[in-house]
Amino acid sequence: MTKVVNYISEAFEELKSNVTWPEWAEVQKLTIIVALFSILFALATWGVDSTFAKALGFFFNWLKA
């Protein structure tokens, strides 16, 4: 158990002393960019899925006829 506590303590010390954290304005800007790209990617995936679903629906309806 001592090793686990020591590991966690050293990890927190590493985060406090050796990690260069970005400025708050940069964090906000990058968060907005990630959110926008996530929304765009979701819309693109939805569009491709809808297109393939309609194409397959037309294809199977054509096979029934």
Backbone hydrogen bonds, N-H to C=O, Kabsch-Sander energy under -0.5 kcal/mol:
donor,donor_aa,acceptor,acceptor_aa,energy
5,V,1,M,-2.1
6,N,2,T,-2.5
7,Y,3,K,-2.5
8,I,4,V,-2.5
9,S,5,V,-2.4
10,E,6,N,-2.5
11,A,7,Y,-2.3
12,F,8,I,-2.3
13,E,9,S,-2.1
14,E,10,E,-2.4
15,L,11,A,-2.2
16,K,12,F,-2.1
17,S,13,E,-2.4
18,N,14,E,-2.3
19,V,14,E,-0.7
21,W,19,V,-0.8
27,V,23,E,-2.1
28,Q,24,W,-2.4
29,K,25,A,-2.3
30,L,26,E,-2.6
31,T,27,V,-2.2
32,I,28,Q,-2.1
33,I,29,K,-2.0
34,V,30,L,-2.4
35,A,31,T,-2.4
36,L,32,I,-2.5
37,F,33,I,-2.4
38,S,34,V,-2.2
39,I,35,A,-2.2
40,L,36,L,-2.7
41,F,37,F,-2.6
42,A,38,S,-2.3
43,L,39,I,-2.5
44,A,40,L,-2.4
45,T,41,F,-2.5
46,W,42,A,-2.5
47,G,43,L,-2.5
48,V,44,A,-2.4
49,D,45,T,-2.5
50,S,46,W,-2.7
51,T,47,G,-2.3
52,F,48,V,-2.5
53,A,49,D,-2.4
54,K,50,S,-2.4
55,A,51,T,-2.5
56,L,52,F,-2.7
57,G,53,A,-2.1
58,F,54,K,-2.6
59,F,55,A,-2.3
60,F,56,L,-2.6
61,N,57,G,-2.1
62,W,58,F,-2.2
63,L,59,F,-1.9
64,K,60,F,-1.6
65,A,61,N,-1.4
